[in-house]
Amino acid sequence: MKKCYSLFLLCFFVSNWGFAQVLTVQPSDPSSEDVITITFDATQGNGELAGYTGDVYAYTGVLTPDSNQDSDWFYVVSDWGQNLPALKMTSLGNDLYELTFQISDLYGLPGGQQVVALAFVFRSADSELVGREADGSDIIYLINKYRPNSYTDHNVFESVLEIFADQGLIHIRAFDEEIFKVVVFPDGQPGPTPSYSVVLEQQAVPTSFEEGADYLLYSTNKVSVLIHKNPQQLAFIQDGDTLAQEFPGFTAYGGSRKQYEFQLQPEEAIYGTGSRAIDVDLRGRELEVYNSAFYGYEHGADLLNICAPFVVSNRGYGLFLDNSWKANFDIGATNPEVLRYTTYGGALPYYFIGGGSMERVLEKYTLLTGRQPLPPRWALGYIQSKFGYQNQSEAEAAVANLLNNDFPLDALVLDLYWFGDPSTMGNLNWDSNRFPDPVGMIDAFQDQGVQTILITEPYFTTQSDNFDFLANQGWLGTNPDGDPYVLDNFWAGPAGLLDLTNPDAIDWIWDFYDARNQEGVAGWWSDLGEPELHPYDLQFANTARAIELHNVYSMLWAKLLHEKHQADYPDRRLFNLIRSGYSGLQRYSAFPWSGDVSSNFSGLRAQVPIMINAGLSGFGYMGSDLGGFVGGTVNDDLFVRWMQLGVFSPVMRVHGLGDDTDLTAYSPATQSIVRDLIQLRYDLLPYIYSLSYENTTKGTPLVRPTNFDEPDNPDLKNINDQYFFGPNILVAPGLYPGQTERMVWLPQEPRYWFNPAAGSWQDAQNQPTITASLPISEALYFIPNGGMVPKRYGLQNTTAYSTDTLWMDLAVSFGAIERSFTLYDDDGTSASALADGAFATIQFQLTSDFPEQLQLEIVPTGNFPGQPTTRELYLSFYLPASFSNNKVFQDGVELGQYSNVAQYENGGPGHYVAEAADFVRNDVHIQLGQETTIITIDADVAGTKTIAASSGPSFLLYPISPNPTTEELALNFAIAEAQALTLSLSGTEGLVHRRETTDRLA
């Protein structure tokens, strides 16, 4: 530990602040009463005045606690273009200019006026040239600084270390073994720090305390907080490593803006902060924290619909800045060594979250802010959407068209036409002219296994049926005079915004949701909740300012739906497709999507970093409008590539503005590819549903960065065009037009990776980057050595889902490996399945030292109503080429080897070996009951047991699903050669129920 102390103390006194700035101020930390000298460097910032030889004037004002943004100036000294002598800069040569003044005198500040910052631009005498920041923003300099500099005393009580400073008071709470809460009280008086996000109660954690001459040490059995006394700063240590440290820590300006600064290490990468269409490593970025709708965004958009004041480092820690106000991250943009978070108001507690890995940090972060409930299983199937199906006939035709063309389907989304049109937004009942029989339509859809999802918005146009009522009740946001705030420039027409801080308004709107639920609506689409249009002077019943409430507005909406649904439908899972939110949104059954993206390849490329960083912010189900939303046309190449991404997205939902959402609008070849892709999605449902279980129980996102399990690999820390979908699928999508190949980065552990599309093994240690073929017909992905991917073939809908028959791909190559995978199963609908223990798991534990021996232990546990008592398991082991003669044992008893695939598929337990150019597939069929079983593959080929050969059939019927059958039946079969077939389906009574003749099977 002494080594950690010395490293930590050294860091406090080493600082590299010698970078060029557009404005410097002396003294550097002035108060409003000080005389200061400012120096403007015209070569910095936008550089517009560089080389200018005429007179330069300052144009200046101040920011106060009432400023909603950096352009909200008060006490502006002059009119624009007015050349006051008091604002004329003195030229120092070399493009440097200077001005000296007393702050309160120059701005005419009244006594007691709080000032947060000085605001400047510099202009030429004729105002033709204007010096600003490099991004064109105003030059802001924070003043009236407060920070608790030096230790004076301390107290320890109830898992709290209380530190008295020369200015104020600090509380450090051991919230959990690996979570510490830090809060500064500038006035020295401790008080509550209410949170919209944190749901974890402080745990009773054993702690220890130590004091040295110049430090305090406060520890749990996992993490230590080292507090340097003078200057007062904190560092967090786990397993002997200083993971994070303040640099210098807390600062407040003008009694309003609060700021924390932390040191960044040279190779450190920072992730999270919500949904952003930029590189996954956020180092070097300045990012606003203020939810914003960006219509038609593409790759490069750094502010979108969901912001989160949370970051996770590849060094294995996280920081959650628990403040909902408008804020700003500076992640090494101003000073490469410093992560800075600045909020416009409110208290600013932060939580340090240890763990040592990104996975562990997210487990703890979602423990702190809440975990996502299990989704209804149908939500993981294919969802069809469009803006919009304008009436009942169009909606019914869309479903019929998909089903008649053999596209799997689980849900249809109805946009705003269900209640009328944009001008009637806020009508919460069906438009009977457009949808004359909505209940009959919903029932018919459900009979076909298709659920109905409806859009709602929090805006009520003045033409809507409910505007006048809401205005009279006082349930809309108000203007400064207390009258309903009519948003005249809202795109759907003049409208008001529902006050979701008002309990009466919440109760009122739930009645409409409940009525639709009782009609059979299965899910909700919550749109425009950023809120999309939210003026700074709009207020709600709780009197919070817009910049305080804006980020959490949509989360209040999600909370309303979740809590009311939970109370009235306690055993039914909620699906809420939502566009905006904030830290903790996930606990309200939220399934976010990435907003109104442009329908082009730039928009497609944006989705990979969005999914990754949203997942690393706790939002495990981030998806997108597959195909793109804005400006879409029928583009086969783009649509196929986006659908390939959609297979490996948490939610697979097409959405757009026109015909490009219709799967049958594309060429026959594209339709065939898309049909296969959706079928692949359904094949993967056992894997995806198990990822949902992992997310619900541990907070692990479904989509993960390439370095998720290899954070120290510098080559992987900023990969923006590939990702993990769960632990066992590394996805490398096509993201450019006409792309036929691409580079893929392979993690070093494990060493070997299997490419199912190419049927080949890759050695990552010999070749960490490969160029892989990317035909339009194939989704490119890789399975790591030891990776296991369970499947369920033959589904057209999740209503037929069952684990009575399962397939699993297992990739096994050379070397010692140990990997596990937990398959999860329940009834797919019950909200209380986990709490009631009404679920089952199958634990697959793979241990291999191939080619010596390979062992797979299969451990079934748990039970739920309708669970299969016996399962047919078809295990496909993909092995290196030349290992075709391997004995296979189940619980020590050798399984016979079939001589052809037809025998294997139609026979009982046994195995079959298929050889290819670059791999061998050893297929193993077993029956799994309720007891543990062990499969062993041995390289000793002497005396291999065989099953007598027979001529294989020209027609092969695969195992029937479900088994035993229910009212729905999926038949899968293979034929030896292309031929015309007549297939008759007869019941046990001998009657032919259906006969199909086709000439297109091959």
JOWOLIN-V588097 format. One record per backbone hydrogen bond with DSSP energy under -1.0 kcal/mol. CO is the residue of the C=O (numbers start at 0). NH is the residue of the N-H. If there is no record, write none. Layout:
BEGIN
co	nh
CO	NH
CO	NH
END
This chain:
BEGIN
co	nh
0	4
1	5
2	6
3	7
4	8
5	9
6	10
7	11
9	12
21	40
23	38
25	36
29	143
30	33
31	103
33	102
35	100
36	25
37	98
38	23
39	96
40	43
43	46
46	49
48	51
54	124
55	88
56	122
58	120
59	76
60	118
61	73
62	115
62	116
63	66
68	71
70	72
73	61
78	81
81	83
83	86
84	87
86	57
89	97
92	95
94	41
95	91
96	39
97	89
98	37
100	35
101	105
102	106
103	108
109	112
115	142
116	62
117	140
118	60
119	138
120	58
121	130
122	56
123	126
128	123
130	121
131	45
132	135
136	132
138	119
140	117
143	253
145	251
146	148
148	231
149	165
152	163
154	161
156	159
158	173
159	156
160	171
161	154
162	169
163	151
163	152
167	164
168	184
169	162
170	182
171	160
172	174
172	180
174	202
177	353
178	174
178	175
179	351
180	172
181	349
182	170
184	168
184	187
202	204
207	218
209	216
213	228
214	211
215	226
216	209
217	224
218	207
222	219
223	236
224	217
225	234
226	215
227	232
228	150
232	227
233	245
234	225
235	242
235	243
236	223
237	240
240	237
240	242
243	235
244	262
250	258
251	145
252	255
252	256
256	252
257	342
258	250
259	340
260	246
261	338
264	267
268	313
269	281
270	311
272	307
275	277
276	299
281	284
284	330
286	328
288	326
293	296
296	597
297	300
300	276
303	291
305	274
307	309
308	320
309	272
310	318
311	270
312	315
315	355
316	312
317	352
318	310
319	350
320	322
325	343
326	288
327	341
328	286
329	331
329	339
330	283
334	337
336	263
337	331
338	261
339	329
340	259
341	327
342	257
348	321
349	181
350	319
351	179
352	317
356	360
357	361
358	362
359	363
360	364
361	365
362	366
363	367
364	368
365	369
367	198
367	199
375	378
376	379
377	380
381	409
381	410
382	653
383	412
390	394
391	395
392	396
393	397
394	398
395	399
396	400
397	401
398	402
399	403
400	404
401	406
402	405
409	450
410	383
411	452
413	454
414	417
415	418
417	430
420	423
421	424
423	426
424	460
430	434
433	391
436	440
437	441
438	442
439	443
440	444
441	445
442	446
444	447
444	449
445	448
450	411
451	521
451	522
452	413
453	524
455	526
457	497
459	495
460	463
465	469
466	470
467	471
468	472
469	474
474	498
476	484
477	538
478	481
482	478
485	487
486	489
489	492
493	461
494	486
495	459
496	476
497	499
498	501
501	505
502	506
503	507
504	508
505	509
506	510
508	512
509	513
510	514
511	515
512	516
513	517
515	520
516	519
522	453
523	576
524	455
525	578
527	531
534	537
538	477
539	542
544	547
544	548
545	549
546	325
548	551
549	552
551	555
552	556
553	557
554	558
555	559
556	560
557	561
558	562
559	563
560	564
561	565
562	566
563	567
564	568
568	571
574	523
575	590
576	525
577	592
581	584
583	586
584	587
585	588
588	575
591	622
594	596
595	295
596	628
596	629
597	599
599	603
600	604
601	605
603	606
605	609
606	610
607	611
608	612
609	613
610	614
611	615
613	616
613	618
614	617
617	619
622	593
623	625
624	627
625	654
629	598
632	634
634	638
635	639
636	640
637	641
638	642
639	643
640	644
641	645
642	646
645	648
651	382
652	625
655	386
657	660
658	661
661	664
666	670
667	671
668	672
669	673
670	674
671	675
672	676
673	677
674	678
675	679
676	680
677	681
678	682
679	683
681	684
682	791
683	687
684	688
685	689
686	690
687	691
688	692
689	693
690	694
691	695
692	696
693	697
694	698
701	725
703	723
704	707
709	712
712	715
715	718
722	730
723	703
728	724
729	781
730	722
735	738
739	773
741	771
743	769
750	763
751	784
752	761
753	782
754	758
754	759
759	754
761	752
762	766
767	745
769	743
771	741
774	777
779	731
781	729
782	753
783	786
786	810
788	808
790	806
795	408
796	799
797	800
803	871
805	873
806	790
807	875
808	788
809	877
810	785
816	847
818	845
820	843
822	841
824	839
827	376
828	572
829	832
831	835
832	837
836	838
838	862
839	824
840	860
841	822
842	858
843	820
844	856
845	818
846	854
847	816
848	851
849	814
851	938
852	848
853	936
854	846
855	934
856	844
857	932
858	842
860	840
863	866
870	927
871	805
872	925
873	807
874	923
875	809
876	921
877	811
878	919
879	882
886	937
887	894
888	935
889	892
892	889
895	910
896	946
899	903
900	904
901	905
902	906
909	924
910	897
911	922
913	920
918	915
919	878
920	913
921	876
922	911
923	874
924	909
925	872
927	870
932	857
933	890
934	855
935	888
936	853
937	886
940	943
944	896
953	975
955	973
960	969
969	960
971	957
973	955
980	997
982	995
984	992
984	993
986	989
990	986
993	984
995	982
997	980
1000	978
END
